[in-house]
Amino acid sequence: MPQAWSNKDERQYKHVRQSELDRGRSRDEAESIAARTVNSQRREEGRTPNRSTQGTGNPNSRLESRTVDELRNRAKQLSIAGRSRMNKGDLITAIRARQ
């Protein structure tokens, strides 16, 4: 657990990790989910330098529900040229064409 986490964050991490283990997840998967949950909560509360995720968003969510930053990160993974100049609609179209 990162040093920046508070005691509350550590308790939440342990609780979520145990819940995921009880649901039958592997230890690595449970730890990953728990850490992402805590970090997401910290971001929402403004306790991190970045207010938004640096990732590509939930892969199970629709592209329309993701942020432009998440779409740009996904476009980068797919090596889509010109992504920095694209708006949200253009990014969604380009990503769907590449997948």
Long-range contacts (C-beta under 8 A, 24 or more apart in sequence): 1-35, 5-38, 5-42, 9-38, 9-41, 9-42, 12-37, 12-38, 12-41, 13-37, 13-38, 63-91, 63-92, 63-95, 63-96, 64-92, 71-95
